């Protein structure tokens, strides 16, 4: 019975997070309300508050899901590569280009969600820094592993891999957040983003090179 109750709890949590993800795709941050989530899932308000204390907790869960998916996607992308710097370069470039999952049709929804997550990332970094850091941990650990491998290979300067990973991620994410928010009111310029991704990686590469 305990297992059945836990399974139901996890399933409801998944439904709520998936609904939030869909609402961010369709309507952006303005469309993500607890009421909208309940209407989409058909769950009672009590079911929501059994899992989440409020919208901030829900957004953190969305970040956790997004980061887990991104880290899994990047891990698969870098698997064929043997050079740690090449692997790290691919991760940084993918983050800069917003390629956190296998690409699908460009209907504008991904950009709407990305801009919403950028706003919430910046807000939660101030209001819930520890919880946000925990949500980001799978990606930070993936970056740290590449840095550690690079140190062993002699291509990355000696240092604490986790600390360097945080510095790399903060540089990339802050730049990408700024770009996404600037693009909100205009059409995305893919070529400009590609050039920016190359510049970001070159900056990071020079900063961490042995």
C-alpha positions in Angstrom: 0.0 0.0 0.0 2.9 2.3 0.8 4.4 1.6 -2.6 1.1 2.2 -4.3 0.7 5.5 -2.5 4.3 6.5 -3.5 3.7 5.6 -7.1 0.5 7.7 -7.2 2.4 10.6 -5.6 5.2 10.4 -8.2 2.7 10.1 -11.0 0.8 13.2 -9.9 4.0 15.1 -9.6 5.0 14.1 -13.1 1.5 15.1 -14.5 1.9 18.5 -12.8 5.4 19.2 -14.1 4.5 18.0 -17.6 1.5 20.3 -17.6 3.7 23.2 -16.5 6.1 22.4 -19.3 3.3 22.5 -21.9 1.9 25.8 -20.6 5.3 27.4 -20.8 5.6 26.2 -24.4 2.2 27.5 -25.3 1.8 30.7 -23.3 5.0 31.5 -21.7 5.4 32.5 -18.1 2.1 34.5 -18.0 0.2 31.3 -18.8 1.7 29.2 -16.1 -0.6 29.5 -13.1 -1.6 26.9 -10.5 -5.2 27.2 -11.7 -4.1 26.5 -15.3 -2.1 23.5 -14.2 -5.0 22.1 -12.3 -7.4 22.6 -15.2 -5.0 20.8 -17.5 -4.3 17.9 -15.2 -7.8 17.6 -13.8 -6.3 17.3 -10.3 -7.7 18.9 -7.2 -5.9 21.8 -5.5 -5.0 19.6 -2.6 -3.1 17.2 -4.9 -1.0 20.1 -6.1 -0.1 21.3 -2.5 0.7 17.8 -1.4 3.6 18.0 -3.7 4.5 21.6 -4.1 4.4 24.5 -1.6 3.7 27.0 -4.4 4.7 28.1 -7.9 8.4 28.5 -7.0 8.6 24.8 -6.1 6.9 23.9 -9.3 9.3 26.0 -11.3 12.2 24.3 -9.6 10.8 20.9 -10.5 10.5 22.1 -14.1 14.2 23.1 -14.0 15.1 19.7 -12.6 13.3 17.9 -15.4 14.8 20.3 -18.0 18.3 19.9 -16.7 18.0 16.1 -16.4 16.9 15.9 -20.0 19.6 18.2 -21.2 22.4 16.4 -19.3 21.2 13.0 -20.7 21.0 14.5 -24.3 24.5 16.0 -24.0 25.9 12.8 -22.6 24.7 10.9 -25.7 26.0 13.6 -28.0 29.6 13.6 -26.5 29.9 9.8 -26.2 31.6 9.2 -29.5 34.2 11.9 -28.8 37.5 11.0 -27.1 39.0 14.5 -26.5 37.7 16.1 -23.2 38.0 19.6 -24.7 36.1 18.6 -27.8 33.4 17.1 -25.5 33.2 20.2 -23.4 33.1 22.4 -26.5 30.1 20.5 -27.8 28.3 20.9 -24.4 29.0 24.6 -24.2 28.0 25.1 -27.8 24.7 23.2 -27.4 23.8 25.2 -24.3 24.6 28.5 -26.1 22.4 27.4 -29.1 19.6 26.2 -26.9 19.9 22.6 -28.0 19.0 20.9 -24.7 16.9 18.1 -26.3 16.8 16.5 -29.8 15.6 19.2 -32.2 12.0 19.2 -33.5 10.0 21.5 -35.7 10.7 25.2 -34.9 7.2 26.4 -34.1 8.3 29.1 -31.7 7.2 27.2 -28.6 10.7 26.3 -27.5 11.8 29.9 -27.7 8.8 31.0 -25.6 9.6 28.4 -22.9 13.3 29.2 -23.0 12.7 32.9 -22.4 10.3 32.0 -19.5 12.9 29.7 -18.0 15.6 32.4 -18.3 13.5 34.9 -16.4 12.8 32.3 -13.7 16.4 31.2 -13.6 17.5 34.7 -12.8 14.8 35.2 -10.2 15.3 31.9 -8.4 19.1 32.5 -8.4 18.4 35.3 -6.1 15.4 34.0 -4.1 16.2 30.2 -3.9 20.0 29.9 -4.8 20.5 26.6 -3.0 17.5 24.9 -4.5 18.3 26.2 -8.0 21.9 24.9 -7.6 20.6 21.5 -6.7 18.4 21.4 -9.8 21.4 22.3 -12.0 23.6 19.7 -10.4 23.3 17.0 -13.2 24.6 19.4 -15.8 27.3 20.9 -13.6 28.5 17.4 -12.8 28.6 16.5 -16.5 30.7 19.6 -17.2 33.0 18.9 -14.2 33.7 15.3 -15.5 34.9 16.7 -18.8 37.1 19.2 -17.0 38.5 16.5 -14.7 39.3 14.3 -17.8 40.9 17.3 -19.4 43.1 17.9 -16.4 44.2 14.3 -16.5 45.0 14.6 -20.2 46.9 17.8 -19.6 44.6 20.0 -21.8 42.8 21.8 -18.9 44.6 23.8 -16.2 44.7 22.4 -12.7 41.9 23.4 -10.4 38.8 22.1 -8.7 36.6 20.7 -11.5 33.3 21.5 -9.7 34.4 25.1 -9.2 35.5 25.5 -12.8 32.3 23.8 -14.0 30.2 26.4 -12.1 32.2 29.3 -13.6 31.8 27.9 -17.1 28.1 27.3 -16.6 27.5 30.7 -15.1 29.3 32.5 -18.0 27.4 30.5 -20.6 24.0 30.7 -18.9 24.1 34.4 -18.1 25.1 35.3 -21.7 22.3 33.0 -23.1 19.7 34.4 -20.7 20.5 37.9 -21.9 20.3 36.8 -25.5 17.0 35.0 -25.0 15.3 37.9 -23.3 16.6 40.3 -26.0 15.1 38.0 -28.7 11.7 37.9 -27.0 10.3 40.8 -28.9 12.0 40.0 -32.2 12.6 37.0 -34.5 15.5 34.8 -33.5 18.7 35.4 -35.6 20.2 31.9 -35.9 23.4 33.0 -37.6 24.0 35.6 -34.8 23.4 32.9 -32.2 25.9 30.5 -33.9 28.6 33.3 -33.9 27.8 34.0 -30.3 28.1 30.3 -29.4 31.5 30.1 -31.1 32.7 33.2 -29.2 31.5 31.8 -25.9 33.3 28.6 -26.4 36.5 30.3 -27.5 36.4 32.5 -24.4 35.8 29.4 -22.2 38.5 27.4 -24.0 41.1 30.0 -23.4 40.1 30.4 -19.8 40.5 26.8 -18.9 43.3 25.7 -21.2 46.5 24.4 -19.5 
